[in-house]
Amino acid sequence: MPFTLTLTVVMPVYNERPTLRAAVERMLKTQLPVDVELLVVDDGSTDGCIEEIQDLADSSAIRLIRLPRNQGKGAAMWAGIKEATGEILTILDADLEYEPADYADLLKPLLAGEADVIYGTRSFGAHTAFSFWFVLGNKLVTFWASFLFDAWLTDVETCFKMAKTDLWRSLDIKSKGFGIEAEATGKFLKGGHRIYEVPINYKARSREEGKKLHWTDGLQALWILLRVRLGI
């Protein structure tokens, strides 16, 4: 019987009651060329969202980790990375902004041995961008990362980052919040892992719908990238 790889999808969750159930069910229905482990990490939610998926955890359709208090997206992601059992790992937000069917395109270069790290990049068309400043901030962070590490990237802050689980664990992530996106990118590049980019679908939600990123997260990302580059 041929050996089948498993993709662990880590879903960090903090107060996502309006979308969590739909996001989980969308992932579970997605057909991919590998087995899938969906690992939901509750980052101390207080809105009762985890009760919406408790039946799926009880039936072992998903694995559920509950952190005792809110620590930030980075902490939740790292908890999932440490607990993953799949050979390959990626991230999925619980806000329905991303389409998990796009994982099929990210898997192709990884399974073909063409790249170690795959990013799903967003085009930010007029109907998908959260705001002018959000897109500009993302492009600034991305340009800064490209400059520091002599690369050319188009979307550092994308949620869709895929690599082998052992490679993720080797990064030894320290960022507790949204800075994990910049830290992971910097450490992938510093480790000599060129990033293979694949276009994906994306639908941004508004601040009223629960968007959590702020301009201060962009400033933090710039500093984290510089810190990783200088090794401090």
Buried (B, 14 or more C-beta within 10 A) or exposed (E): EEEEBBBBBBBBBBBBBBBBBBBBEBBBEBEBEBEBBBBBBBBBBEEEBBEBBEEBBEEEEBBBBBBEEBBBBBBBBBBBBEBBEBBBBBBBBBBBBBBBBBBBBBBBBBEEEEBBBBBBBBEBEEEBBBEEEBBEBBBBBBBBBBEBBEBEBBBBBBBBBBBBBEBBBEBEBBBBBBBBBBBBBBBBBBEEBEBBBBEBEBEBBEEEEBBBBEEEBBEBBBEBBBBBBEEE
